Amino acid sequence: MASSRTKITEIVTGLAMMGFPSVDRALAVRPDWFHNVTDDEYDLLADERAQGDFESDFDTAWHHGERFLASADGLRGRVPDRVEWQGPGKPPGYDQIPADLRVDHVFLVSCKYGSDILYNASPAHVFDRLLAEKRGDRTDWFLEVAPEAYHDLYRRSVAAAGLDDMPETVAQLDGETRQRLKDALPTRGAWPDELAAPYRDFVNAVSVATAHRWKDNLADRSDQELMLWRLLRFQPAPYFVLGQSSDGTPLRFRVGTPSDFRRNYAIRAFDVWADAMGQPMVRWRAELRGARKPIEGHVEVRWSRGRFGGVPEAKVILDTPHHDVANYHPIA
């Protein structure tokens, strides 16, 4: 279910492209050429607008939509005949373009606010399949790449928590026993003193093994190029990103295609390395001919539902500011 903030930023961005003089006027009209937005959504936006808790989000989204309407890269001042909101549900199939709005069947717009996360995926999808093939994956990545360190942390955690009748090995955990262990450990913050060293060893083992595995799968330059394209979400057709980065910097740019990239840049080096900083982590860096700066990011590998809770997930995060990323083209 999409949050109120998500609905506000996406729908208001689309409304602002329609030439209305204000947010309030657009919400009053409820244009029928803005497709897939129901009366329930309009009621929600009207209520949130009246309460004032999301005033800055309304203003920022409206400004981005107006800029896209006026931009030479966008609508060039022409009010669109049709805007479609993709809605709160997940797109069917494997939709690579993270579009929230489709304008006149041509312009695809992603509304991205408060996050520098590029992907939230399974570790195997990132490090083994290189983001090329998405499928359901329940692999316990920690057990896959660092079984000894993982089991040692598990064994010591069970002892520290004083739990009885737990499985002998971490591989035998099921939903119920995972929850018991999770509930017995601190939810966040530092691990108990007696677990600090085994957790540090576990983090280091996972980080190093994951970095080696990823690097082995990126043996040649063509694999590295494809990996970078997928990390940065380059697609056969250009699309636009409107929003705000995690530090509040406005985002208004067009994402170029792989062909655009090849016409202007070439990979000189693509490096990955372990960097254990409180949790398993792998950093990545691409150096390009033709670019002013390298592109850097990192992948955090963590339990999906807290300590020992759920299978691990991989958060792919962009560290380089968006305006410094090659093939991301700012729009006026």
C-alpha distance (Angstrom), angle and dihedral (degrees) to the residues before:
residue distance angle dihedral
M1 . . .
A2 3.79 . .
S3 3.80 115.6 .
S4 3.79 123.0 -119.1
R5 3.79 89.6 -106.8
T6 3.80 92.1 53.2
K7 3.79 92.3 50.5
I8 3.80 91.8 46.9
T9 3.79 95.5 50.4
E10 3.80 95.1 44.7
I11 3.80 100.4 41.1
V12 3.81 96.2 39.7
T13 3.81 90.4 50.0
G14 3.80 88.4 56.2
L15 3.80 93.9 45.2
A16 3.80 91.0 53.0
M17 3.81 90.2 58.6
M18 3.82 89.8 62.6
G19 3.78 98.0 72.9
F20 3.80 99.6 -111.8
P21 3.82 114.7 154.3
S22 3.81 94.3 -127.4
V23 3.79 145.9 2.6
D24 3.79 91.0 -107.5
R25 3.79 93.2 53.4
A26 3.80 91.4 49.3
L27 3.80 91.8 50.1
A28 3.80 90.3 49.0
V29 3.83 93.5 51.1
R30 3.81 96.2 44.3
P31 3.82 91.8 -161.9
D32 3.78 114.0 -132.6
W33 3.80 90.6 -146.9
F34 3.80 88.5 69.2
H35 3.78 97.1 85.6
N36 3.82 129.2 -151.2
V37 3.81 94.1 18.9
T38 3.80 108.2 119.6
D39 3.79 131.1 -157.4
D40 3.80 87.8 -104.6
E41 3.81 90.0 60.8
Y42 3.80 92.1 46.4
D43 3.81 90.0 48.8
L44 3.80 89.9 51.0
L45 3.80 92.3 50.1
A46 3.81 92.0 47.1
D47 3.81 91.0 50.8
E48 3.80 93.0 47.4
R49 3.79 90.4 46.6
A50 3.81 90.8 53.4
Q51 3.81 93.3 47.6
G52 3.81 92.4 51.1
D53 3.81 98.2 -145.5
F54 3.82 92.3 123.8
E55 3.80 99.2 37.7
S56 3.81 94.4 129.2
D57 3.82 91.3 49.2
F58 3.80 91.3 51.8
D59 3.80 90.7 48.9
T60 3.81 95.7 45.5
A61 3.81 94.6 46.6
W62 3.80 91.5 46.7
H63 3.80 91.2 50.7
H64 3.82 92.1 50.4
G65 3.80 92.0 49.9
E66 3.80 91.7 49.3
R67 3.80 91.1 49.4
F68 3.80 91.0 50.8
L69 3.81 90.2 50.3
A70 3.81 90.7 53.3
S71 3.81 98.8 37.2
A72 3.79 121.4 110.9
D73 3.81 86.5 -140.6
G74 3.79 90.3 51.7
L75 3.79 132.8 33.2
R76 3.83 96.3 -28.5
G77 3.78 92.2 -140.0
R78 3.81 95.1 -52.6
V79 3.79 113.2 129.7
P80 3.81 108.2 -131.3
D81 3.79 123.0 -117.5
R82 3.78 93.0 -142.8
V83 3.80 137.4 21.7
E84 3.79 121.9 -178.4
W85 3.77 125.5 -161.2
Q86 3.78 110.0 -149.2
G87 3.79 89.4 -146.5
P88 3.79 134.9 -139.5
G89 3.81 97.9 -64.1
K90 3.77 127.9 91.5
P91 3.81 115.0 -95.4
P92 3.80 116.2 -107.4
G93 3.78 118.6 -102.3
Y94 3.77 122.0 -6.2
D95 3.80 103.4 -33.1
Q96 3.79 106.2 -178.1
I97 3.81 98.3 -173.5
P98 3.82 110.2 77.4
A99 3.81 93.0 -144.8
D100 3.80 120.6 163.9
L101 3.81 95.9 174.8
R102 3.79 132.9 36.6
V103 3.79 115.6 -163.1
D104 3.81 121.6 -159.8
H105 3.82 89.3 -21.8
V106 3.82 87.6 -73.6
F107 3.80 115.2 68.6
L108 3.80 116.5 66.8
V109 3.80 114.9 -161.8
S110 3.79 129.0 -170.3
C111 3.81 115.5 -159.7
K112 3.79 107.9 -151.2
Y113 3.79 120.6 178.5
G114 3.79 130.8 175.3
S115 3.79 98.8 -10.9
D116 3.79 137.7 95.1
I117 3.81 92.5 -172.6
L118 3.79 113.0 127.0
Y119 3.81 96.9 -176.0
N120 3.77 140.6 2.7
A121 3.79 102.8 -160.4
S122 3.77 143.9 136.1
P123 3.81 114.6 -74.5
A124 3.81 90.7 -120.8
H125 3.80 90.1 55.5
V126 3.81 90.3 54.7
F127 3.80 104.2 35.8
D128 3.82 103.8 27.9
R129 3.80 105.6 27.3
L130 3.82 92.9 31.2
L131 3.82 91.9 -135.2
A132 3.81 89.4 -65.0
E133 3.79 102.3 111.9
K134 3.77 121.6 33.0
R135 3.79 119.7 -160.5
G136 3.76 139.7 142.1
D137 3.77 109.7 -70.1
R138 3.80 127.6 -177.3
T139 3.80 95.7 170.1
D140 3.79 115.2 143.2
W141 3.79 96.3 -131.9
F142 3.79 93.5 -168.3
L143 3.79 90.7 56.2
E144 3.79 89.5 45.5
V145 3.81 99.2 53.7
A146 3.82 106.5 22.2
P147 3.82 108.7 22.2
E148 3.80 97.5 154.8
A149 3.80 96.3 49.3
Y150 3.81 90.6 42.6
H151 3.79 93.3 51.2
D152 3.80 91.6 46.5
L153 3.81 90.8 52.9
Y154 3.80 90.0 47.3
R155 3.80 94.1 49.1
R156 3.79 93.0 48.5
S157 3.82 92.4 44.5
V158 3.80 91.8 54.0
A159 3.81 90.3 49.8
A160 3.81 93.5 46.4
A161 3.81 91.1 49.7
G162 3.81 91.8 48.3
L163 3.79 93.2 -129.6
D164 3.80 122.2 165.5
D165 3.79 130.4 -159.2
M166 3.79 94.0 29.2
P167 3.82 123.2 147.0
E168 3.77 115.6 -86.6
T169 3.81 93.8 -123.9
V170 3.78 134.9 31.5
A171 3.81 89.3 -120.6
Q172 3.82 89.3 66.3
L173 3.80 95.7 58.1
D174 3.79 115.8 123.5
G175 3.78 130.8 -173.3
E176 3.80 94.9 -82.2
T177 3.80 97.2 47.1
R178 3.80 92.1 43.5
Q179 3.79 88.5 55.5
R180 3.81 92.2 48.4
L181 3.78 91.8 53.0
K182 3.79 93.4 43.1
D183 3.82 91.3 51.9
A184 3.81 91.0 50.1
L185 3.82 93.9 55.4
P186 3.82 128.9 69.2
T187 3.79 109.7 -85.4
R188 3.79 94.7 -134.5
G189 3.76 142.8 -12.7
A190 3.77 125.7 49.6
W191 3.77 121.2 -3.9
P192 3.84 116.9 -116.9
D193 3.81 112.6 -78.9
E194 3.80 94.2 -107.5
L195 3.82 90.0 54.6
A196 3.81 98.6 43.6
A197 3.82 95.7 90.5
P198 3.83 97.5 43.9
Y199 3.80 90.1 46.3
R200 3.81 90.5 50.7
D201 3.81 89.8 50.3
F202 3.81 89.9 48.4
V203 3.81 92.7 50.5
N204 3.78 91.9 49.1
A205 3.82 93.5 46.9
V206 3.81 93.5 50.0
S207 3.80 93.1 44.9
V208 3.81 95.0 49.2
A209 3.81 95.3 43.5
T210 3.80 92.1 46.6
A211 3.81 92.7 49.2
H212 3.81 91.2 50.1
R213 3.78 91.7 48.4
W214 3.79 93.7 49.1
K215 3.79 91.8 46.1
D216 3.81 91.9 50.7
N217 3.81 89.4 54.0
L218 3.81 91.0 51.5
A219 3.78 96.1 57.0
D220 3.79 100.0 138.6
R221 3.78 135.6 41.6
S222 3.81 95.2 -110.2
D223 3.82 91.1 57.3
Q224 3.79 89.8 48.7
E225 3.79 92.0 50.3
L226 3.80 92.6 50.1
M227 3.80 90.3 47.0
L228 3.79 91.8 53.7
W229 3.81 91.8 48.0
R230 3.79 90.5 52.1
L231 3.80 94.3 44.4
L232 3.80 90.5 53.3
R233 3.82 92.3 40.5
F234 3.79 97.8 -121.3
Q235 3.80 109.7 175.2
P236 3.84 136.3 -173.8
A237 3.82 89.0 -100.8
P238 3.81 125.0 46.2
Y239 3.79 119.5 -114.9
F240 3.79 137.1 -179.9
V241 3.79 134.4 -114.3
L242 3.80 119.7 -154.1
G243 3.77 122.7 177.4
Q244 3.76 144.4 65.4
S245 3.80 133.9 -61.5
S246 3.79 123.3 -126.8
D247 3.82 90.7 -92.9
G248 3.81 92.8 51.5
T249 3.82 97.5 -101.2
P250 3.83 110.7 148.8
L251 3.81 114.3 -112.8
R252 3.79 120.3 -150.1
F253 3.78 114.0 149.6
R254 3.78 145.3 129.6
V255 3.79 117.8 -124.1
G256 3.79 110.1 -136.0
T257 3.79 125.8 -141.8
P258 3.82 128.9 -107.4
S259 3.81 87.7 -102.2
D260 3.81 89.8 54.6
F261 3.78 88.8 50.3
R262 3.80 94.1 51.8
R263 3.79 92.5 48.8
N264 3.79 91.3 57.5
Y265 3.80 109.6 22.1
A266 3.79 144.3 33.6
I267 3.79 130.3 -167.0
R268 3.79 114.7 -107.6
A269 3.80 95.4 174.7
F270 3.79 139.3 -6.9
D271 3.79 112.5 -165.1
V272 3.79 132.5 -177.3
W273 3.79 126.9 -174.4
A274 3.79 141.2 166.6
D275 3.79 118.3 -98.7
A276 3.79 111.5 173.8
M277 3.81 105.5 -161.6
G278 3.79 106.5 164.2
Q279 3.80 92.3 -50.0
P280 3.80 136.3 34.6
M281 3.80 108.0 -69.3
V282 3.79 139.9 167.4
R283 3.79 122.6 -165.1
W284 3.80 126.0 -150.3
R285 3.78 132.9 -163.4
A286 3.81 132.2 -177.1
E287 3.80 122.0 -161.5
L288 3.80 114.2 -161.8
R289 3.75 136.6 -166.7
G290 3.79 107.4 -125.6
A291 3.82 96.0 25.8
R292 3.79 125.9 107.1
K293 3.79 94.9 -142.4
P294 3.80 138.7 18.5
I295 3.79 119.9 -104.7
E296 3.79 114.5 -120.4
G297 3.76 136.8 -175.3
H298 3.76 143.7 141.8
V299 3.79 141.3 -136.3
E300 3.79 121.0 -134.4
V301 3.81 115.7 -156.1
R302 3.78 112.7 -158.7
W303 3.76 143.4 149.8
S304 3.78 109.2 -82.8
R305 3.82 94.4 -136.1
G306 3.77 107.1 28.7
R307 3.79 130.9 -76.6
F308 3.81 109.8 -8.9
G309 3.81 87.6 -11.9
G310 3.79 117.7 129.4
V311 3.78 129.3 -24.5
P312 3.82 117.9 -51.2
E313 3.79 121.2 -90.9
A314 3.80 131.9 -159.6
K315 3.80 121.7 -132.5
V316 3.81 111.1 -161.0
I317 3.80 108.7 -155.2
L318 3.80 130.6 -172.1
D319 3.82 112.8 -136.7
T320 3.81 98.4 178.6
P321 3.83 112.9 85.2
H322 3.79 109.7 -102.8
H323 3.79 93.2 -119.9
D324 3.83 89.4 59.6
V325 3.82 95.7 52.0
A326 3.80 115.9 109.1
N327 3.83 113.0 -117.2
Y328 3.81 92.4 20.5
H329 3.81 102.0 111.6
P330 3.84 118.5 -161.8
I331 3.79 114.5 -132.0
A332 3.78 122.3 -142.3
